Every structure is written in structure tokens, then in C-alpha cells.
Amino acid sequence: MSKKPWSGRFQENIDKFFEDFSESVSFDHKLAPYEIKASLVYAEALKEAGILTDKEFNLIKKGLKEIEKEIKSGKFIFSKEYEDVHMNIEKALYEKIGETAYKLHTGRSRNEQVVTDLRLYLMDECKELKKLIKSFMKAIISKAEEYYGVVIPGFTHLQHAQPVLFSHWIMAYYEMIRFHLERLRDYEKRLKISPLGSSAFAGCGFNIDRKKIAKKLGFKDLTKNSVFAVSSRDFVIELLFILTLIMLDLSRLAEELIIWMTQEFGFIDLPDRFCTGSSIMPQKKNPDSAELVRGKVASVAGNLFQLILLIKNLPLSYNRDLQEDKPPVFEALENTKKSIKMMALLIEGLKLNKKNIEPHLKKGYLLATELADYLVTKGIPFRKAHHITGEIVVYAEKKGKTLEELKLEEFKKFSEVIEKDIYQWLTIENFFKRREILGGTGYNSVKKRLEEAKKEIERL
């Protein structure tokens, strides 16, 4: 069993079970490229501070570059014996260049290394997330344009409420996701902060240039407190909160697709390639892809709460508990990215069944509010107009008629102010003409928002 870098004050070798129990390289190996990147910049800072000679720096640089190539090619072997990604790379560097490798750790601690690597990793992950989100938003715009003008029943409480353009309905998810994209952009201000130079928690004892290090690594600012730098995981929790918000909205959309694809609704169809069958019922076509997106939100939300509980009651500064922050982050990112991509593919392949939708427009008295508004234009206070309309709806239900099928004398039983012009109000066309307001479902309003969104997505 090899000696640990901290074994000087210990008189026993580490227990084998504890070694396996405490290792993190089985998951933190994902940070290896960022460990190399940060180590190269830190080595240069040590050279500029007079700790490394040019020869030593060049030797370290050459060794790290070789290790980097091995990692990228998949030839590098990570060993649990060396605990984590940091010690694995340090050991590999030692095997390549000898004792000089150990000079790289001068003034540096794994406490700051891991948080630096994690921030760098998440910076790249945010770039990928933003690309996936934009692709999803474009898919929504494209589908809204494809079915522009198609009217569907809108719902509150899952009951028929008022007519709405399908384009307007689906673009609600564009607006939701747009805010998540903005949250990611704002979040990066708190992510791109360099902790390098904090050492274990008290700050580096050597005169390294923290600003220069930060700039070379792509950070926009520096941590102002070394204790905070190594012990806080606020930036991880914030990202998982954003991921959870994204997944919640994807789950809501998935739920709608699942409902709309039922025999009872039949509003949409999804491509066979994203559905599965039953092992016993040969007729089945199940929207499993949407169900899995809906299901994965539980995992991502669970990852968020896992981190919240990990930090709860954790004293400053660094504690080994923080090693457990990475599995939930990695899992949440993977599930969220896959879910965004899956949902974009579902929206791209979605087909509206217009023939199945049209009969629903005659159900549920979707234009009842128009009747109430009509009464308001005749001078009746809205609350009273609302009550009168409710009575008329009950009457129409008992007669098995739609509102527009009622005769004028039937309307007049409830209010003498109703005239023939009521029939001009009780049309889908009139409903949408009256919704030409910013943010409304009017044809022109929706078309204008689609045009804005297409330009907006290119700027984002």
C-alpha cells in the first residue's frame, strides 16, 4: 500500500475498507480536464512568484500536457488508492517527472482545487445548457408557426375555459424557458469567481497573482474571503435550483402532451420513434418519452434537496462532507440536459389532430364570458352580468343547446337588454378580435410575438 500525502503524522496504514469508503475518484474524475487546466495556470503563477525555476515549470507543464492527452484518449487509469482526481494526477506527474511534481502543490490545497475545478466544470456545463435551451425554444417557435391559426379549448382546473390559439398556448412554455435562460446568464456572475489562492482556508502564503490566475482561467472576479471560498457551495445549490425550475416546466409540458395524446382528448400524436408498446397489449402506443421527462424531475429536485441537507449545519470551513456535492450535481445536469433534448425532439415531431380538436370547441360553453361582457356593454355591472350568464348556461345545458343556438326570446327571459347583436358576439372570430392586446391570444398579437421571439432568440 502506497503512502498517502498526509501520512507523516500517522502510525498505521489506512484501513482498506475506509479507503474504499472515502475515495471520490470514481466520480470526481470528471473534473480531470479542469484540474489540468488550473494546475497549468497555477504552475505559471508559482514560477512568476519565484517558487519554480523556468526549468521546473517547463518540466511540470510538459508532464501535465502528456497526462492531459492520456485523459482525453481514455488511456489514463484512475486509481481509488490515490483517493481523488487531484492525487491521481499528482501521482501520475510524479511518475513522469520525479520530485519536481511535488513542488506544484506549494501553497495550494485540495480544498481550493476542488472548488476551482468544479466552478470551471460548471462554466462549461452552463454553455452547453444554454445551447440546448435555445434549441428547445426554437423548436417551440417553429411548432407555433406551423400551427398558427389553429384554435384549441383553453383550460383552467382542467375544465374548458375559453378558446385560445394553439400557438399562444405552446408559446407560454417559450416564455417560461426564456426566464430560465436569463437565470443562467445572471447566475454566471456568481459562478465565474476564482477561489484559487485561498489555500486550505486561510489564504496562500506565497505571493501569487490571483487576478492574473483568474483571468487566464476565464473567471470574471475573485473570491474576497478565503474561508468562504473553500466552504461555500452556494453556486452549486443555485444551479440545481435553476435546473429544478427547468425540469418543473418540462414536466408540466410533458403532462399536457400525455393528456392530449389520450383517447379521451386525441388532440395530438407523437412520433412512433419516441413511443413504446406494451408487452401484453398489442394495440398500445405509450408516450413513455414524455413520462420519463415527467419522472426525472423527481430526481433533479431530489438532488437539490440532497445538497441543501448536505450544507445544513455544516460548520466553516472545509469539511469532508463536501465531497458528496458532486454526484448530485453530475446526475442533475445529466438528467436535465437529456430531458431538454428529449422535449425538443417531441415538440419537433408533434402533430395536431385538428379534426379531433374542433368538436371540443363546441363543448363547455367557451364563449360564456363573451356573453357576460356583452351584457356589460349594455350597462349591466359585471358581477350581475356574470350571474345572469351563469343562469343562461344552466338553461342551455338543460335544453342541450350551445349559447349561439338559443333563440332571442330565450335570451330575453333572462335579460331584456339582449338584442340580435348578441349573435355577433358569440363567435370564435369575435372572441379573438377582442383579444388583440399585448400578451393576449388575438391573431395579430400572437403573430407579432412570434416575429419578436424569432429575433429575440438570435440575440439571447
DAJO-V361289 format. One line per field, one symbol per residue. psi: psi as a letter, one per 30 degrees, with the letter a starting at -180 (. if undefined). Layout:
psi = ???
This chain:
psi = klklfgfegkfllkkeeeeeeflfffegfffeeeeeeeeeeeeeeeeffgekleeeeeeeeeeeeeeeeeeefgfkjkkffgdaeefeeeeeeefefaffefffgkgklfefeeeeeeeeefeeeeeeeeeeeeeeeeeeeeeeeegkfkklklkkggkkdllkkeeeeffeeeeeeeeeeeeeeeefefehkkfkffbefflkgliljeeeeeeffglflkkfjeeeeffkhefeeeefeeeeeeeeeeeeeeeeeeeffleedgelklkefgllakffjffkjkheeeeeeeefeeeeeeeefeeefefkgjllckkfeffgfeeeeeeeeeeeeeeeeeeeeeeefkkkieefeefffglghfgeeeeeeeeefggkkeeeeeeeeeeeeeeeeefhlleffklefeefffkffkaffeffehkeeeeeefgilkflgkeeeeeeeeeeeeeeffe.
